[in-house]
Structures are given as C-alpha cells and as structure tokens.
Amino acid sequence: MTTAIIANLEKMLGGARDSALLRYSLGNEWLKNGNPAKAAECFRAAVERDPHYSAAWKLLGKSLAESSEIQAALAAYEQGILVAKEKGDIQAAKEMTVFARRLRKQSGSS
C-alpha cells in the first residue's frame, strides 16, 4: 500500500529535486509503512548519493535488519559508525554501535 506522501515523493525521483534527502525521506516513509525491503533500496540510494549521510546509514541498517538481512545490516551499521565518527556525529555512532551489538547478540554472532 502506498500513501499519498510516498506517491508524491516518488514523483520527484529522477528530477531536479532528486537527492540523498529525498531518497532518505522516501525510505523513511516505506519503513513506516511496513516495507523494510523497499526502504532499504531508498536508503542505499541515499548513501550512494551522499556517503557521509550518517542518518541514512543508520536507517539502512535498521531496514536491512527488519528484512532479516543480518550481515548486510551489520555492514551498514559498521560503515555508518565510521561515517558518523568521521563527521563528529557521536550520538549516531553510539546508537549504531548499540544496534549492531544487539543484532550480533540476537543472531548469535560475535
């Protein structure tokens, strides 16, 4: 099910306003609407456009985890932690560290 917000955001894809922020916003809406796989596609596109977008890395990890792509989620969190530390975004780095640790614990990886 797509909402009006998703439909409006998708109309902007490929246009002059297409950006990492647009892809992030669209991914966030897909995540809220219960489609983490579609959200992950959007977050991947966001970090491709802006590899230093720590919030997009964080939600990429979350959406992959919700899609049961544990290794990919861990990889996204690890990259996001590096990006966040590089930018001085300490809170995001801490959050992703906690999420990665929980995910490892749940999956039995160390």
JOCORCOR-V261590 format. One record per pair of residues at least 4 apart in sequence whose C-alpha atoms are under 7 Angstrom apart, sorted by the first residue. I is the first residue (numbers start at 1). GAP is how many residues later the second one is. D is the distance in whole Angstrom. If there is no record, write none. Layout:
BEGIN
i=I gap=GAP d=D
i=I gap=GAP d=D
END
This chain:
BEGIN
i=2 gap=4 d=6
i=2 gap=5 d=7
i=3 gap=4 d=6
i=4 gap=4 d=6
i=5 gap=4 d=6
i=6 gap=4 d=6
i=6 gap=20 d=6
i=6 gap=23 d=6
i=7 gap=4 d=6
i=8 gap=4 d=7
i=9 gap=17 d=6
i=12 gap=5 d=6
i=12 gap=6 d=6
i=13 gap=5 d=5
i=14 gap=4 d=6
i=18 gap=4 d=6
i=19 gap=4 d=6
i=19 gap=30 d=7
i=20 gap=4 d=6
i=20 gap=26 d=4
i=20 gap=27 d=7
i=20 gap=29 d=5
i=20 gap=30 d=6
i=21 gap=4 d=6
i=21 gap=25 d=7
i=22 gap=4 d=6
i=23 gap=4 d=6
i=23 gap=19 d=5
i=23 gap=20 d=6
i=23 gap=22 d=6
i=23 gap=23 d=5
i=24 gap=4 d=6
i=24 gap=18 d=6
i=24 gap=19 d=6
i=24 gap=22 d=6
i=24 gap=32 d=6
i=25 gap=4 d=6
i=26 gap=4 d=6
i=26 gap=16 d=7
i=27 gap=4 d=6
i=27 gap=12 d=4
i=27 gap=13 d=7
i=27 gap=15 d=5
i=27 gap=16 d=6
i=28 gap=4 d=6
i=28 gap=11 d=7
i=29 gap=4 d=6
i=30 gap=4 d=6
i=30 gap=5 d=5
i=30 gap=6 d=7
i=30 gap=8 d=6
i=30 gap=9 d=5
i=31 gap=4 d=5
i=31 gap=5 d=5
i=31 gap=8 d=5
i=31 gap=32 d=7
i=35 gap=4 d=6
i=36 gap=4 d=6
i=36 gap=27 d=5
i=36 gap=28 d=7
i=36 gap=30 d=6
i=36 gap=31 d=6
i=37 gap=4 d=7
i=37 gap=26 d=7
i=37 gap=27 d=7
i=37 gap=30 d=6
i=38 gap=4 d=7
i=39 gap=4 d=6
i=39 gap=24 d=6
i=40 gap=4 d=6
i=40 gap=20 d=5
i=40 gap=23 d=5
i=40 gap=24 d=6
i=41 gap=4 d=6
i=42 gap=4 d=6
i=43 gap=4 d=6
i=43 gap=13 d=6
i=43 gap=16 d=7
i=43 gap=17 d=5
i=44 gap=4 d=6
i=44 gap=16 d=7
i=45 gap=4 d=6
i=46 gap=4 d=6
i=46 gap=10 d=7
i=47 gap=4 d=5
i=47 gap=6 d=6
i=47 gap=9 d=6
i=47 gap=10 d=7
i=52 gap=31 d=6
i=53 gap=4 d=7
i=54 gap=4 d=6
i=54 gap=26 d=5
i=54 gap=29 d=6
i=54 gap=30 d=5
i=54 gap=38 d=7
i=55 gap=4 d=6
i=56 gap=4 d=6
i=57 gap=4 d=6
i=57 gap=19 d=6
i=57 gap=20 d=6
i=57 gap=23 d=5
i=58 gap=4 d=6
i=58 gap=19 d=6
i=58 gap=22 d=6
i=58 gap=38 d=6
i=59 gap=4 d=6
i=60 gap=4 d=6
i=60 gap=16 d=6
i=61 gap=4 d=6
i=61 gap=12 d=4
i=61 gap=13 d=7
i=61 gap=15 d=5
i=61 gap=16 d=5
i=62 gap=4 d=6
i=62 gap=11 d=7
i=63 gap=4 d=6
i=64 gap=4 d=6
i=64 gap=5 d=5
i=64 gap=6 d=7
i=64 gap=8 d=7
i=64 gap=9 d=5
i=65 gap=4 d=5
i=65 gap=5 d=5
i=65 gap=8 d=5
i=69 gap=4 d=6
i=70 gap=4 d=6
i=71 gap=4 d=6
i=72 gap=4 d=6
i=73 gap=4 d=6
i=74 gap=4 d=6
i=74 gap=26 d=6
i=75 gap=4 d=6
i=76 gap=4 d=6
i=77 gap=4 d=6
i=77 gap=19 d=6
i=77 gap=23 d=6
i=78 gap=4 d=6
i=79 gap=4 d=6
i=80 gap=4 d=6
i=81 gap=4 d=6
i=81 gap=12 d=5
i=81 gap=15 d=6
i=81 gap=16 d=7
i=82 gap=4 d=6
i=83 gap=4 d=6
i=84 gap=4 d=6
i=84 gap=5 d=5
i=84 gap=6 d=7
i=84 gap=8 d=6
i=84 gap=9 d=5
i=85 gap=4 d=6
i=85 gap=5 d=6
i=85 gap=8 d=6
i=89 gap=4 d=6
i=90 gap=4 d=6
i=91 gap=4 d=6
i=92 gap=4 d=6
i=93 gap=4 d=6
i=94 gap=4 d=6
i=95 gap=4 d=6
i=96 gap=4 d=6
i=97 gap=4 d=6
i=98 gap=4 d=6
i=99 gap=4 d=6
i=100 gap=4 d=6
i=101 gap=4 d=6
i=102 gap=4 d=6
i=103 gap=4 d=6
i=104 gap=4 d=6
i=104 gap=5 d=5
i=104 gap=6 d=6
i=105 gap=4 d=6
i=105 gap=5 d=7
END
